[in-house]
Amino acid sequence: MDFDVAGKTVIVTGGGSNIGRAISLTLAGAGMNVVIADIMEDAAQKVADLAVLNGGKASVIKADVTSFDSVQAMVNRTVADNGQVHVLVNNVGWTFDRFFLEKPLEEYDKEIKLNLLSNIYCNRAILPHFVEKKYGKVINISSDAGRMGEFRESVYGACKAGVIALSKSLTREYSRNNVTFNCICPGATFPMSDDEVSSISIFSEQGFGKGMTQEKIPEEQRAKMSKAYPIGKLGTNIDIAKAVLFFASTLSDYITGQTLSVSGGYSMVD
Ligand SMILES: NC(=O)c1ccc[n+]([C@@H]2O[C@H](COP(=O)([O-])OP(=O)(O)OC[C@H]3O[C@@H](n4cnc5c(N)ncnc54)[C@H](O)[C@@H]3O)[C@@H](O)[C@H]2O)c1
């Protein structure tokens, strides 16, 4: 299937590990020119090397999404190197799961910076470029915690709800400039081993999802958690990456301001 993304440039923040890594490799596999922006340059470089090894195009920019100057420099350099950025995937996020009253005050600040302020900064830095080019797709990785609340994720969930609200408001202000804003909400999503990551290729015979397992999670715990998911199993990074590819592609051109849970039915919101 042609997703009509080949040759387009995408920035993936936090593309150096887990979900961001699967997103980067999947988009590179679909022919996109992937710029992996991560605070961990070495991890990002490994992902870029793997993408290139598999025939894709990828490069790395060291960036700290909690610093507006760093984010602006990330956008400026990507535009200077590539001429145009077509897609921005705001993937960086972080939480330490614990009850609200047990969180040290500094942890609130850290969560707000990494989950919400970073998203505001990235949108602020990219939008003038998208508006000028009359083209852009912003894909925000939010969370089901932001749609329905979650134990031990109160501040994180508040930030992720904020990302959804920001995305809707920006839709009202800038979709007329042919810029779309959509959010993807993972549920519990588990990392893949290096071998599993190496097997990611949307053009492989096996197609999506080859080798994705959750064997690193103890069977008992996996079974218990899976019960909360109507589909009966937990998500993988590649499940999220597939939804990102859809929103990056022209298949989603008339979709903006939307929030899609990719969580096996865990969250069902009208
Ligand atoms: N993993 C899950 O179960 C899950 C569930 C729901 C939502 N999410 C969301 O999905 C996204 C990815 O989650 P993940 O589990 O893959 O995260 P992760 O912590 O495994 O990876 C985050 C990446 O972001 C990078 N990063 C951290 N701080 C940064 C900064 N200041 N500037 C630039 N890069 C930075 C890290 O180096 C890392 O490569 C997040 O937004 C998260 O909230 C994850």
The ligand as an ORCA input file, in Angstrom:
! r2SCAN-3c Opt
* xyz 0 1
  N       5.126      3.263     27.262
  C       3.836      3.341     27.591
  O       3.241      2.403     28.132
  C       3.065      4.598     27.286
  C       1.701      4.643     27.564
  C       0.979      5.779     27.258
  C       1.621      6.862     26.677
  N       2.956      6.806     26.428
  C       3.588      7.985     25.823
  O       4.338      7.578     24.691
  C       5.482      8.408     24.537
  C       6.749      7.564     24.469
  O       6.827      6.780     25.656
  P       8.015      5.747     25.911
  O       7.543      4.809     26.948
  O       8.513      5.205     24.622
  O       9.102      6.736     26.550
  P      10.632      6.448     26.930
  O      10.878      7.098     28.234
  O      10.950      5.010     26.806
  O      11.439      7.229     25.799
  C      11.417      8.609     25.754
  C      12.497      9.122     24.826
  O      12.503     10.542     24.965
  C      13.846     10.982     25.174
  N      13.830     12.183     25.994
  C      13.612     12.263     27.333
  N      13.697     13.530     27.735
  C      13.955     14.275     26.642
  C      14.145     15.662     26.427
  N      14.093     16.546     27.449
  N      14.388     16.095     25.178
  C      14.472     15.213     24.135
  N      14.314     13.881     24.288
  C      14.048     13.418     25.533
  C      14.530      9.828     25.876
  O      15.941      9.928     25.698
  C      13.903      8.646     25.175
  O      14.604      8.311     23.991
  C       5.465      9.372     25.732
  O       4.842     10.581     25.366
  C       4.618      8.638     26.741
  O       4.010      9.508     27.656
  C       3.696      5.700     26.724
*
